[in-house]
């Protein structure tokens, strides 16, 4: 744009101008009352959405209790406390 002699401000929407920003925040925002002051409508509050399993996501392992130990496969060897010797 500069090498053609064009001004970028001519192609910029006015909502991005500094003057528009200053006009938007000219008046201070007034605080609102807390939830205890809100008017009761009689409508039940909204519940959170139900968490569904997303298709294709990996399965998660079951959470084990503190007293439950991790069970290893019989053919799987642990590297913990393994003493190796060369013959």
Phi, psi and omega per residue, in radians:
X1 nan -0.688 -3.095
X2 -1.187 -0.650 -3.113
X3 -1.251 -0.297 3.057
X4 -1.605 -0.090 3.132
X5 1.423 0.346 -3.138
X6 -1.638 2.600 3.115
X7 -1.675 2.241 3.126
X8 -1.095 -0.488 -3.135
X9 -1.123 -0.420 3.115
X10 -1.238 -0.404 -3.090
X11 -1.855 0.051 -3.115
X12 -1.672 2.305 3.121
X13 -1.141 2.576 -3.035
X14 -1.229 -0.248 3.092
X15 -1.212 -0.283 3.112
X16 -1.665 0.027 3.139
X17 -1.337 2.666 -3.130
X18 -1.130 -0.649 -3.127
X19 -1.099 -0.697 3.130
X20 -1.153 -0.692 3.106
X21 -1.089 -0.780 -3.133
X22 -1.154 -0.627 3.093
X23 -1.148 -0.653 -3.106
X24 -1.157 -0.633 -3.090
X25 -1.877 0.434 -3.139
X26 -1.176 -0.777 -3.110
X27 -1.677 2.409 3.135
X28 -1.213 2.599 3.121
X29 -1.419 2.320 -3.138
X30 -1.521 2.435 3.120
X31 -1.192 2.644 3.114
X32 -1.841 2.829 3.127
X33 -1.218 2.721 3.138
X34 -1.359 3.061 -3.106
X35 -1.040 -0.468 -3.138
X36 -1.196 -0.347 3.128
X37 -1.705 -0.054 -3.102
X38 -1.285 2.619 -3.125
X39 -1.293 2.318 3.124
X40 -1.372 2.290 -3.080
X41 -1.784 -0.317 -3.101
X42 1.544 -0.110 3.102
X43 -1.510 2.399 -3.141
X44 -1.134 2.504 3.122
X45 -1.142 2.666 -3.115
X46 -1.242 2.502 3.075
X47 -1.651 2.682 3.092
X48 -1.175 2.760 -3.122
X49 -1.197 2.699 3.132
X50 -1.342 2.262 3.121
X51 -1.367 2.126 3.139
X52 -1.942 2.661 3.101
X53 -1.287 2.199 3.135
X54 -1.337 2.317 -3.140
X55 -1.081 2.369 3.086
X56 1.536 -0.060 3.136
X57 -1.392 2.638 -3.110
X58 -1.198 2.581 3.122
X59 -1.276 2.563 3.121
X60 -1.780 2.591 3.095
X61 -1.265 2.682 3.111
X62 -1.206 2.455 3.102
X63 -1.312 2.204 -3.095
X64 -1.615 2.674 3.084
X65 -1.257 2.865 -3.101
X66 -1.136 -0.626 -3.112
X67 -1.486 -0.072 -3.132
X68 -1.577 2.281 -3.112
X69 -1.651 2.737 3.077
X70 -1.265 2.223 3.130
X71 -1.660 2.255 3.124
X72 -1.681 2.730 3.050
X73 -1.178 2.579 -3.105
X74 -1.096 -0.497 -3.122
X75 -1.628 0.099 -3.111
X76 -1.767 2.231 3.119
X77 -1.786 2.447 3.114
X78 -1.568 2.592 3.099
X79 -1.530 -0.150 -3.121
X80 -1.232 2.316 3.093
X81 0.933 0.632 -3.131
X82 -1.701 2.133 3.118
X83 -1.718 2.148 -3.128
X84 -1.898 2.413 3.077
X85 -2.256 2.568 3.088
X86 -1.771 2.424 3.126
X87 -1.975 nan nan
